[in-house]
Every structure is written in C-alpha cells, then in structure tokens.
C-alpha cells in the first residue's frame, strides 16, 4: 500500500531507568494509571518507596504541602538524586517484550519517541474517541513533571517491522507483574539498528492502540509550549514516548470492554429496552455455569440477576449506529435508557461479579474488536466509540521514563 502523506518520525532518547543493582524491578513497576483501582494503588505504593505508581498516579504530600502533581515531580527528582534512577549515556531505543504466563503468547515492540501529528497529516492515526477528565489529569501531570512516565501504544502498519531488531540476548531489565506476565527490556544503542528501526516506522502510519488521552494531552502541551516560545520552535515536546508494535494478530491480544449498569428505576424492563435494537433470546438462569458459557464464548449478552440473554442486532441496527461494532450498537440502547450510571470492566468475570454482588443491576458483555477492524477504521479516518478496545497485556510503567528538556 502506498501512502502519499508524510510518515511518522520515531527517535531514540536518553531514557531514565531504575538502577537494577540498587532497585528490584519487580518492586517498582506498575500498571497504567487508568486500570489501577485505589486498593491496588495503595498496595503498589507500600511495595517500594520508588514504585512507579507514586509518580504515575500521585497523591498529595501533606507534610510538604505539595499537591499531587508537584509531589510527582519532587519524587522523580529525588529518585535521581538518590541514584535509584540513572540516565542512559546516549540516545537509545528499547526493545520491549511482554510474555504471558507459561509463554503461551508474547507481544514485542520498540519504545522510542514518536513525533506527534499536530497537523493531522496522517502520520499518527487515532482509532478511539476520548473522555475529557483523564486528559485534564494527564496534562497537569505532564506540566509538573515535564516527563513521559508511561508509553502510549502505537501499531505500525509496516510489514516486517519486527525484523529490524533482535531480542535474543540477555535483557537489561526483567520483571514479572502481579498477573504473571514477564516484562523484558533491551537497550538498543548501535547506529545500524537505530537507523533500521527509524526507517521501518517511517514507512507507514502508526495507529494509536492505547493511550489516546496521553497523546491528545501531548498535543495540548505542544501548543502551550509553542505559544510560550512565540512560535513553532522545535523541542522535546514535539514527541511522546511510545511502544510501537507491528500491526499483526500474532503480536496483539485485543479484548472487549464490558458495560455495567446501575441506578435504573426499580422495575425497569431492560430486556424490553434491548429488544428495540436487538433480537433477545433467553439463555438461562443467572448461574455460574451459564455466565461462564457466555463469557468464555465471547458472546454479546445481557446479564442480570433475573437471567441471562443473548443479543443479536436486528436488521438496520448497525446502520442506525453508524457501524456494526458492539460499542456502537449497544450505545443505541444506552442512549434510550432512563437516567443511569455506567462503568466499564475488562473481563467478563469482573462484570458478572458486579451483578452477583448486587453492585450493578446489569452487565452487558461485548465482543472484542478485531485487528482488521482497527486498521480499517484508522485508514478511513474514523474513531471508534470510547472504550471499544482493551489491549493486553499492558506495558508497565517504570520500565523506562522519558524526560523532556526544559524549553524555558
């Protein structure tokens, strides 16, 4: 496929990494900020005084009077002074592999600095709409720390991109997360490999798989810095730390994002509401066996304490929704409901547990989006509805940080 527009710029950078002789990587890595619940945040912070969650999802320091964002910047500087973090001697790329428990599957890519596409020239293709609150939070954190603390996840449309680097030597960093996923990082500093990676990524657009809020935050930050400098002066703010993986079903695992509903009026007939847009077929009682059968099969389904139902879009539903994605068609039903609350869960077990524990009135189990659908939507310049995709396993915060040079 030939692309007429300008292509992505992908650069090595001098990463800031934990000194593995002083700090156990297992004790300091953390999941991305948007999947951490308060109990997990507290447990991670207790695990080590320099755990990445303390800067990725910071808290106010009442002793010093620093707000949560100022405290993150203070900690990042303190860890460097204490030599818990050290800076790479020269710009580097970082090969990064995530391996599922037992080695059943793995995802491998390159962490580097990806130029942000402020002009919408087609270099970077978003695939999902965003929500406003996380963007404001990430912007305050970026302003305070002047650093990319965790990588966004980009998908390269260049076939064979993964052949430009090797990961057969001993990794520079190895850690295992709480889910048993092994995370390995290799520092790449030789110029030949760096040039090959830059050329491969520049050959095709990059699709944002995960990290839309941080990407759009970086665009805002870039505009702020340029305004302060009086024009389009180049700087580190023109790029964002990104894990770039070849767009391939062999490298990716894409899961659904399930909806859980609460706050609906007593006695409201949710099955009837779904029947406006879906053929609804009762699949049995609300039992562990029935919910497991639906969850394991990846069905589009409605789960309530009163029973479980399979949902099949009626003729015309996809057209009315603007697409055949479950997130689009289910949104038709949600838009017609009385006032309610909606939350999201990333596994069917967590979604069903909310119903079982009476924390939610219903769970709507969605099917995963395919890699082919992601590519097709990106090429068409369309964004999927919020919370359409869940890529896993997630890159861990703390494998490497990217600081931005002062632009004052």
C-alpha positions as a printed NumPy array, in Angstrom:
array([[  0.   ,   0.   ,   0.   ],
       [  1.312,   3.45 ,  -0.883],
       [  0.827,   6.485,   1.363],
       [  1.122,   9.962,  -0.123],
       [  1.2  ,  11.785,   3.201],
       [  4.226,  12.398,   5.4  ],
       [  5.203,   9.479,   7.575],
       [  5.951,   9.168,  11.294],
       [  9.2  ,  10.29 ,  12.886],
       [ 10.481,   7.897,  15.534],
       [ 13.58 ,   8.831,  17.515],
       [ 15.783,   7.25 ,  20.192],
       [ 16.039,   9.08 ,  23.514],
       [ 18.148,   9.044,  26.671],
       [ 15.894,   7.047,  28.918],
       [ 15.705,   7.299,  32.67 ],
       [ 15.801,   3.787,  34.153],
       [ 15.922,   2.201,  37.579],
       [ 19.377,   1.01 ,  38.599],
       [ 18.773,  -2.743,  38.796],
       [ 21.763,  -3.097,  41.155],
       [ 20.02 ,  -0.834,  43.674],
       [ 16.317,  -1.411,  42.956],
       [ 14.434,  -4.647,  42.279],
       [ 12.419,  -4.052,  39.074],
       [  9.675,  -6.37 ,  40.362],
       [  9.097,  -3.967,  43.251],
       [  8.806,  -0.749,  41.246],
       [  6.837,  -1.455,  38.056],
       [  3.13 ,  -0.586,  37.966],
       [  0.175,  -0.969,  35.596],
       [ -1.011,   2.028,  33.551],
       [ -2.808,   4.672,  35.603],
       [ -6.237,   4.057,  34.082],
       [ -6.566,   0.427,  35.195],
       [ -5.439,   0.918,  38.808],
       [ -8.12 ,   0.831,  41.498],
       [ -7.461,   2.521,  44.896],
       [ -6.647,  -0.698,  46.813],
       [ -4.088,  -1.715,  44.177],
       [ -2.602,   1.779,  44.18 ],
       [ -2.09 ,   1.573,  47.948],
       [ -0.537,  -1.906,  47.717],
       [  1.893,  -0.833,  44.997],
       [  2.948,   2.271,  46.943],
       [  3.65 ,   0.104,  50.003],
       [  5.75 ,  -2.269,  47.916],
       [  8.597,   0.218,  47.434],
       [  9.269,   3.897,  48.177],
       [ 10.171,   4.376,  44.5  ],
       [  7.323,   2.405,  42.958],
       [  6.263,   3.969,  39.664],
       [  2.665,   4.334,  40.855],
       [  3.813,   7.157,  43.149],
       [  4.525,   9.351,  40.106],
       [  2.1  ,   7.832,  37.593],
       [ -0.872,   8.127,  39.971],
       [  0.46 ,  10.557,  42.578],
       [ -1.049,  11.7  ,  45.853],
       [ -0.761,  14.957,  47.742],
       [  2.061,  15.207,  50.289],
       [  0.509,  16.815,  53.348],
       [  3.884,  17.073,  55.092],
       [  5.422,  19.327,  52.462],
       [  2.254,  20.965,  51.203],
       [  2.898,  19.731,  47.661],
       [ -0.157,  18.931,  45.596],
       [ -0.284,  15.556,  43.867],
       [  1.337,  16.783,  40.631],
       [  4.092,  18.752,  42.378],
       [  4.754,  15.706,  44.538],
       [  5.241,  13.53 ,  41.439],
       [  7.845,  15.967,  40.105],
       [  9.555,  16.081,  43.509],
       [  9.742,  12.291,  43.747],
       [ 11.109,  11.915,  40.231],
       [ 13.923,  14.363,  41.062],
       [ 14.541,  12.758,  44.464],
       [ 14.907,   9.262,  42.985],
       [ 17.573,  10.584,  40.62 ],
       [ 19.43 ,  12.288,  43.465],
       [ 19.32 ,   9.029,  45.424],
       [ 20.65 ,   7.211,  42.336],
       [ 17.672,   4.909,  42.204],
       [ 17.229,   6.19 ,  38.659],
       [ 20.024,   6.711,  36.149],
       [ 20.045,   8.262,  32.711],
       [ 21.204,   6.427,  29.588],
       [ 24.622,   7.577,  28.41 ],
       [ 23.379,   8.144,  24.853],
       [ 20.073,   8.099,  22.952],
       [ 18.649,   4.6  ,  22.604],
       [ 15.652,   2.619,  21.501],
       [ 14.279,  -0.013,  23.866],
       [ 13.064,  -3.398,  22.66 ],
       [ 10.242,  -4.443,  24.965],
       [  8.632,  -7.87 ,  25.227],
       [  5.613,  -8.913,  27.283],
       [  5.171, -12.675,  27.678],
       [  2.022, -14.277,  29.05 ],
       [  2.309, -16.824,  31.875],
       [  3.657, -20.106,  30.564],
       [  4.934, -18.443,  27.402],
       [  1.624, -19.022,  25.611],
       [  1.898, -15.714,  23.737],
       [  4.052, -12.62 ,  23.614],
       [  3.993,  -9.064,  22.319],
       [  7.23 ,  -7.387,  21.274],
       [  7.846,  -3.841,  20.126],
       [ 10.148,  -0.851,  20.37 ],
       [  9.925,   2.023,  22.847],
       [ 11.06 ,   5.319,  21.365],
       [  9.958,   8.933,  20.968],
       [  7.177,   9.286,  18.393],
       [  6.592,  12.678,  16.803],
       [  3.048,  13.857,  17.461],
       [  0.94 ,  14.745,  14.446],
       [ -0.431,  18.155,  15.36 ],
       [ -1.463,  18.976,  11.8  ],
       [ -3.458,  15.774,  11.27 ],
       [ -1.263,  14.865,   8.319],
       [ -1.905,  11.156,   8.626],
       [  1.327,  10.219,  10.395],
       [ -0.48 ,   9.032,  13.519],
       [ -3.996,   7.626,  13.258],
       [ -6.208,   7.629,  16.373],
       [ -8.842,   4.905,  16.488],
       [-10.967,   5.736,  19.523],
       [-12.814,   8.751,  20.949],
       [-11.633,  10.047,  24.325],
       [-13.254,  11.257,  27.536],
       [-12.417,  14.713,  28.98 ],
       [-11.494,  14.044,  32.608],
       [ -8.41 ,  11.826,  32.104],
       [ -6.968,  14.335,  29.634],
       [ -7.013,  17.207,  32.151],
       [ -5.406,  14.983,  34.791],
       [ -2.634,  13.828,  32.453],
       [ -1.996,  17.415,  31.31 ],
       [ -1.445,  18.624,  34.876],
       [  0.939,  15.71 ,  35.464],
       [  2.893,  16.425,  32.265],
       [  3.171,  20.118,  33.106],
       [  4.514,  19.342,  36.577],
       [  6.928,  16.516,  35.797],
       [  7.977,  17.56 ,  32.276],
       [  8.216,  13.835,  31.538],
       [  6.536,  10.958,  29.731],
       [  6.105,   8.467,  32.548],
       [  4.468,   5.662,  30.579],
       [  4.447,   4.847,  26.861],
       [  1.424,   5.107,  24.66 ],
       [  0.936,   2.071,  22.438],
       [  1.202,   2.502,  18.675],
       [  0.686,  -0.049,  15.914],
       [  2.946,   0.164,  12.87 ],
       [  1.411,  -0.668,   9.504],
       [  4.856,  -1.614,   8.151],
       [  5.057,  -5.379,   7.439],
       [  8.209,  -6.909,   8.865],
       [  8.966,  -4.055,  11.257],
       [  9.747,  -6.622,  13.95 ],
       [ 12.607,  -7.972,  11.817],
       [ 14.662,  -4.786,  12.263],
       [ 15.852,  -5.652,  15.782],
       [ 16.772,  -8.695,  17.859],
       [ 15.813,  -9.756,  21.367],
       [ 17.816, -12.958,  21.685],
       [ 20.396, -11.637,  24.14 ],
       [ 20.113, -11.149,  27.877],
       [ 17.633,  -8.348,  28.656],
       [ 18.801,  -5.279,  30.553],
       [ 15.637,  -5.312,  32.671],
       [ 13.389,  -8.238,  33.605],
       [ 10.328,  -8.029,  35.816],
       [  7.175, -10.03 ,  36.419],
       [  3.881,  -8.319,  37.215],
       [  1.153,  -9.453,  39.601],
       [ -0.659, -11.286,  36.783],
       [  2.404, -13.376,  35.991],
       [  3.295, -11.529,  32.767],
       [  7.05 , -11.281,  32.183],
       [  8.327,  -7.874,  31.03 ],
       [ 11.759,  -7.647,  29.389],
       [ 13.652,  -4.602,  28.112],
       [ 16.738,  -4.446,  25.876],
       [ 18.687,  -1.212,  25.362],
       [ 19.486,  -0.648,  21.669],
       [ 22.306,   1.819,  21.054],
       [ 24.067,   0.692,  17.857],
       [ 23.52 ,   3.123,  14.997],
       [ 22.783,   0.489,  12.336],
       [ 19.833,  -0.947,  14.274],
       [ 18.613,   2.505,  15.279],
       [ 18.571,   3.605,  11.634],
       [ 16.746,   0.42 ,  10.583],
       [ 14.055,   0.957,  13.218],
       [ 13.595,   4.62 ,  12.291],
       [ 13.257,   3.701,   8.608],
       [ 10.754,   0.904,   9.27 ],
       [  8.484,   3.032,  11.44 ],
       [  8.697,   5.939,   8.98 ],
       [  7.481,   3.711,   6.131],
       [  3.816,   3.648,   7.23 ],
       [  1.371,   5.465,   9.53 ],
       [  1.137,   4.477,  13.185],
       [ -2.264,   3.635,  14.68 ],
       [ -2.77 ,   4.509,  18.344],
       [ -3.834,   1.338,  20.104],
       [ -3.78 ,   2.622,  23.661],
       [ -3.01 ,   5.986,  25.215],
       [ -5.311,   8.35 ,  23.312],
       [ -5.677,  10.633,  26.33 ],
       [ -1.929,  10.962,  26.78 ],
       [ -1.465,  11.562,  23.044],
       [ -4.043,  14.341,  22.947],
       [ -2.58 ,  15.735,  26.169],
       [  0.807,  15.956,  24.429],
       [ -0.77 ,  17.876,  21.549],
       [ -2.164,  20.394,  24.038],
       [  1.177,  20.611,  25.821],
       [  2.939,  21.187,  22.493],
       [  0.589,  24.07 ,  21.684],
       [  1.215,  25.582,  25.124],
       [  4.987,  25.389,  24.773],
       [  4.95 ,  26.836,  21.283],
       [  2.748,  29.718,  22.433],
       [  5.13 ,  30.417,  25.311],
       [  8.099,  30.38 ,  22.933],
       [  6.381,  32.62 ,  20.406],
       [  6.177,  30.167,  17.526],
       [  6.808,  26.65 ,  16.214],
       [ 10.212,  26.258,  17.853],
       [ 11.229,  22.57 ,  17.896],
       [ 11.615,  20.794,  21.206],
       [ 11.239,  17.528,  23.085],
       [  7.542,  18.409,  23.461],
       [  7.14 ,  17.55 ,  19.76 ],
       [  7.431,  13.853,  20.603],
       [  5.89 ,  11.39 ,  23.03 ],
       [  7.231,   8.124,  24.427],
       [  5.583,   5.259,  22.563],
       [  5.755,   1.491,  22.354],
       [  5.424,   0.72 ,  18.649],
       [  4.384,  -2.819,  17.728],
       [  3.8  ,  -4.229,  14.259],
       [  0.064,  -4.389,  13.485],
       [ -0.33 ,  -8.128,  13.418],
       [ -2.725, -10.567,  15.044],
       [  0.346, -12.578,  16.072],
       [  1.579,  -9.676,  18.218],
       [ -1.682,  -8.412,  19.679],
       [ -4.406,  -9.537,  22.037],
       [ -7.479,  -7.301,  21.869],
       [-10.215,  -7.741,  24.439],
       [-13.658,  -6.176,  24.848],
       [-14.725,  -3.544,  27.363],
       [-17.903,  -4.641,  29.118],
       [-20.579,  -2.237,  30.375],
       [-22.125,  -2.469,  33.826],
       [-25.29 ,  -0.537,  34.623],
       [-26.744,   0.754,  37.871],
       [-29.15 ,   3.431,  39.042],
       [-32.015,   2.409,  36.763],
       [-35.529,   2.853,  38.187],
       [-36.933,  -0.074,  40.148],
       [-38.875,  -2.399,  37.899],
       [-37.432,  -1.004,  34.676],
       [-37.595,  -3.633,  31.91 ],
       [-34.089,  -3.682,  30.463],
       [-34.798,  -6.737,  28.317],
       [-37.634,  -4.856,  26.628],
       [-35.361,  -1.85 ,  26.125],
       [-32.781,  -4.038,  24.395],
       [-35.433,  -5.538,  22.145],
       [-35.796,  -2.222,  20.313],
       [-32.476,  -2.843,  18.6  ],
       [-31.662,  -6.496,  19.26 ],
       [-33.208,  -9.903,  18.921],
       [-33.204, -11.059,  22.527],
       [-33.049, -14.771,  23.367],
       [-33.08 , -16.02 ,  26.923],
       [-30.077, -18.225,  27.588],
       [-30.993, -19.4  ,  31.06 ],
       [-30.857, -18.541,  34.728],
       [-28.168, -16.406,  36.327],
       [-25.851, -19.242,  37.315],
       [-22.094, -19.646,  37.327],
       [-22.338, -22.218,  34.562],
       [-24.468, -20.047,  32.271],
       [-22.456, -16.869,  32.772],
       [-19.201, -18.764,  32.232],
       [-20.562, -20.224,  28.998],
       [-21.419, -16.734,  27.735],
       [-18.15 , -15.206,  28.918],
       [-15.879, -17.922,  27.593],
       [-17.627, -17.946,  24.213],
       [-17.234, -14.196,  23.796],
       [-20.957, -13.647,  23.298],
       [-22.816, -10.343,  23.09 ],
       [-25.089, -10.764,  26.07 ],
       [-27.151,  -9.164,  28.807],
       [-26.593, -10.495,  32.313],
       [-28.919,  -9.746,  35.23 ],
       [-29.823, -11.472,  38.477],
       [-33.115, -12.481,  36.849],
       [-31.37 , -14.312,  33.989],
       [-29.034, -14.088,  31.013],
       [-29.911, -13.233,  27.401],
       [-28.099, -13.411,  24.08 ],
       [-28.289, -10.247,  21.965],
       [-28.286, -10.266,  18.161],
       [-28.516,  -6.926,  16.299],
       [-31.693,  -6.545,  14.237],
       [-31.638,  -5.515,  10.593],
       [-30.975,  -1.801,  10.463],
       [-29.325,  -1.579,  13.887],
       [-25.792,  -1.285,  12.529],
       [-26.914,   1.352,  10.036],
       [-28.608,   3.38 ,  12.789],
       [-25.487,   3.085,  14.96 ],
       [-23.119,   4.035,  12.172],
       [-21.17 ,   0.788,  12.497],
       [-21.504,  -2.867,  13.439],
       [-19.21 ,  -2.566,  16.461],
       [-20.806,  -3.769,  19.679],
       [-19.811,  -0.498,  21.357],
       [-21.806,   1.374,  18.698],
       [-24.92 ,  -0.804,  18.65 ],
       [-25.148,  -1.135,  22.433],
       [-24.837,   2.663,  22.668],
       [-28.22 ,   2.899,  20.91 ],
       [-29.852,   1.118,  23.828],
       [-27.946,   3.063,  26.461],
       [-28.97 ,   6.363,  24.882],
       [-32.653,   5.464,  25.317],
       [-32.47 ,   4.393,  28.961],
       [-33.699,   6.496,  31.877],
       [-31.03 ,   8.214,  33.932],
       [-28.439,   5.643,  34.992],
       [-24.786,   5.106,  35.804],
       [-22.361,   3.195,  33.609],
       [-18.951,   1.768,  34.434],
       [-16.55 ,  -0.417,  32.495],
       [-14.918,  -3.762,  33.236],
       [-12.24 ,  -5.516,  31.214],
       [-13.068,  -9.15 ,  31.954],
       [-16.437, -10.855,  31.87 ],
       [-15.766, -12.281,  35.319],
       [-15.37 ,  -8.802,  36.83 ],
       [-18.503,  -7.606,  35.024],
       [-20.589, -10.552,  36.198],
       [-19.251, -10.216,  39.749],
       [-20.77 ,  -6.72 ,  39.937],
       [-24.207,  -8.236,  39.279],
       [-23.621, -11.126,  41.636],
       [-22.57 ,  -8.725,  44.423],
       [-25.592,  -6.51 ,  43.693],
       [-23.275,  -3.584,  42.949],
       [-24.825,  -3.349,  39.481],
       [-28.24 ,  -4.117,  38.045],
       [-26.897,  -5.489,  34.78 ],
       [-23.804,  -6.258,  32.786],
       [-23.662,  -6.067,  29.018],
       [-20.918,  -8.359,  27.738],
       [-19.375,  -7.164,  24.47 ],
       [-17.339,  -8.993,  21.844],
       [-13.743,  -7.978,  21.054],
       [-12.848,  -5.779,  18.101],
       [-10.522,  -7.409,  15.56 ],
       [ -7.134,  -6.156,  14.43 ],
       [ -8.536,  -5.856,  10.914],
       [-11.352,  -3.605,  12.128],
       [ -8.893,  -1.349,  13.933],
       [ -6.808,  -0.93 ,  10.782],
       [ -9.873,  -0.326,   8.586],
       [-11.273,   2.353,  10.882],
       [ -7.915,   4.099,  11.167],
       [ -7.394,   4.168,   7.405],
       [-10.877,   5.604,   6.983],
       [-10.051,   8.375,   9.439],
       [-12.797,   7.23 ,  11.819],
       [-12.637,   6.934,  15.572],
       [-14.323,   4.111,  17.409],
       [-16.578,   4.972,  20.368],
       [-14.838,   5.316,  23.756],
       [-13.98 ,   2.048,  25.483],
       [-14.207,  -0.112,  22.362],
       [-10.906,  -1.942,  22.769],
       [ -8.757,  -3.294,  25.541],
       [ -5.231,  -4.261,  24.576],
       [ -3.448,  -6.658,  26.9  ],
       [ -1.105,  -7.326,  28.494],
       [ -0.407,  -3.689,  29.318],
       [  3.075,  -2.142,  29.139],
       [  4.288,  -1.462,  32.657],
       [  5.111,   1.987,  33.93 ],
       [  8.631,   2.063,  35.318],
       [ 10.463,   0.051,  32.673],
       [ 11.812,   3.356,  31.313],
       [ 10.882,   7.041,  31.667],
       [ 11.418,   9.847,  29.135],
       [ 12.17 ,  13.314,  30.49 ],
       [ 11.782,  16.451,  28.373],
       [ 14.487,  19.092,  28.214],
       [ 13.442,  22.433,  29.662],
       [ 12.109,  24.751,  26.959],
       [ 12.08 ,  27.952,  29.007]])
